[in-house]
Amino acid sequence: MGFRQGDVSLQLQLQFSIADDPRWALIVARDETADGQFWFSVSTTGIYCRPSCPSRRARPENVRFHETVAAARAEGFRPCKRCNPDGISNDAANTRLIVKACRMMEKSERELSLADLAVAVNLSPSYFHRIFKAAMGITPKHYSAGLRAERLREELVKSDTVTEAIYGSGFNSGSRFYETSQGILGMTPKTYRAGGKNEEIHFALGMTSLGSILVASSRKGIVSILIGDDPDILLRGLQKRFPHAKLIGADADYEGLIARVVSLVDKPRLSSNLPLDIRGTAFQQRVWKALREIPLGCTATYSEIAKSIGAPTAARAVASACAANKIAVVIPCHRVVRNDGSISGYAWGINRKRSLLAKEANAQIGVKPDASFTNRVTSDACR
């Protein structure tokens, strides 16, 4: 049986009245901050939900708003099993389980398997692995490895021998430890235990259009690129980061490296091909890898980076990783902007960030840099 003309008019009125209600926009956005402020029901399914419900969005003409759960129930609607509108959300419940698993890993003296953790939180291993990675940005295994690396650093400082530190930090064998220790510490365990003493760090200072620049390298590759106004402050920053290292001033060979870095700042190009010694947590390294994949002349938001590494809810953690980056320009944290495209903070100054983005944008289109550049960079290569 088809609608009569009057029914169609009423349906359109309902659709427009719901769609114009500011609460509808919160439902469309699945805004978790609106949870508890109101609930909505769907006439075609007979259920009611919280605003952040992840289920397929209903048509607005089939939606009604309710001030309380009791009001929705009084009209004959039943609670959604997916978003659990009567209690805590599934996301909140999962967060509690993830926190519990993290605490278990932190307290355990041995490395817990995925199966161990899944049993403890009463979830299947595959589902637990999925929600953990979505929330934390890394897998349980990588989280555990990060904890073990932190324990290793602590144990190397306080233990009498390297062997004690190996087993005290949760490694089951010396061979497994030595396979990973160089990547964790950036130096040999013996050197780290001595506070990085005698690690050789070569460095040089130079000038760019953005101010002074300091480039420092280990035997493996560049560990720091710092930019600022005062070269003395940059050098003190390097000394603070490597307090026990042997800092070696530039020689003729190293001057060639800093010239390449200066060129990257003043005349951006597609690829740097510089050797890097990247030191950071597993999550930070994933973020920094994603930053290096942003094309020259383009930008990405913190949320886009989070999604690209498989952690869509970790935008704040991405911002923290960007702030922790010590290799300016080559790891291009300056290419990350806010969701609205506006320029956000930068460790080496927001004006330098604008200048870098302007130079890179114009390097793509082959025009003279525009000093008034303030907007988000876009180009055909970015779309």
C-alpha positions, 0 to 999 in steps of 0.5 A, a space after each residue: 500500500 503506497 503513501 497518501 499525499 498527506 503521509 508523504 508531506 508528514 514524512 518530509 516534515 519529520 525528515 527536515 525537522 530531525 535533520 535540522 535539530 543540532 542533536 542529529 549532527 551529533 549522531 552523524 558524527 557519532 560524538 562520544 561527548 554527547 553520550 548521556 545527554 540524550 538518546 535516540 530511537 529508530 522506529 524501523 528497528 524498534 531500538 534506542 541508542 546512544 549518540 555515538 552508536 557505531 551501527 549503520 546510521 538511520 534515516 532521519 525520518 525514522 529517528 526520535 529523540 529522548 531525554 532519558 532511557 526511561 522515556 525511550 523504554 516507555 514508548 516500547 523501544 528496546 536497548 541496542 545490543 551494540 552500543 549498550 545505551 543503558 550502561 557504559 559504552 562498548 568502547 568504554 568497556 573495551 578501554 577498561 579491558 585494555 588498561 587491565 591488560 597493560 597493567 598485567 604486562 607492566 607487572 609481569 616478570 615474563 613476556 605474556 602471550 596474546 593468548 594469556 592476555 585474551 584469556 585474562 580479559 575474557 575476549 578472543 585473541 583476534 578481537 583483543 588484538 584488534 581493539 588493542 591496536 585500534 586504541 593504543 596504535 601498536 599491537 600488544 606485542 609491540 607494547 610489551 617490547 616497549 615495556 621490556 626496553 624500558 626495563 632494560 634501560 633501568 636494569 642496565 643502570 642498576 644491575 651489577 652486570 649486563 647478564 643480570 640486566 638481561 634476565 631482570 628485564 624479562 629476556 629469556 636468553 642472552 642470544 635473544 637479547 643481543 639480537 634486539 639490544 642494539 636497536 633498542 639502545 642505539 649502542 652496545 649494552 656496555 656503552 649504555 650501562 656506562 651512561 653512553 660514555 664514549 659513544 662518538 657523536 659527530 656534529 656540525 653547525 651551519 646557517 640556513 634561511 630559517 636560522 642556525 642548524 645543528 646536525 649530529 650523527 652516530 656511527 649509524 646515521 643522523 640522530 639530531 637535526 635542531 633548528 634555532 636562533 642561537 647556535 650555543 643553545 642548540 649545542 647545549 641541547 645536544 649535550 643535554 641529550 647525550 650527556 656522556 657521549 664524546 662530541 666531536 666537532 665537524 671535520 671536512 667530511 662532515 661538512 659535506 653532510 651538513 651542506 646536504 641538510 642545509 640544502 634540504 631546508 633551503 631548496 626542498 626536493 623529493 628525497 633526502 637519502 640521508 642515513 638516519 639513526 632513529 631512536 624512539 618507541 615502537 609507536 613513535 617510529 611508526 608515526 615518524 615513518 608515516 611522516 616521511 611518506 607525506 609527499 613533498 608539498 603536501 600536508 596531513 592531519 594528526 587524525 589522518 596519520 593516526 588512521 594511516 598507521 592503523 590507530 584511528 583513535 590515537 590522534 593525540 598520541 600522534 601529536 606527542 610523537 611529532 613533538 618528540 621528533 629530534 630530526 627536523 625536516 628529514 622526519 617532516 613533522 612540519 607537514 602535519 596540521 590541524 583537522 581544519 588545515 590550520 598551522 599548529 605548534 612546532 618545536 622549532 617555531 611556528 613561523 619556521 613551520 610556515 616557511 618550510 611548508 611554503 618552500 615545499 609547496 613552491 618547490 612543487 610548482 616552480 615559483 618563487 616562495 611566498 612569504 605570506 603563505 599561511 594556509 594548508 598546502 595542497 597540490 594535485 600530487 596530494 589528492 
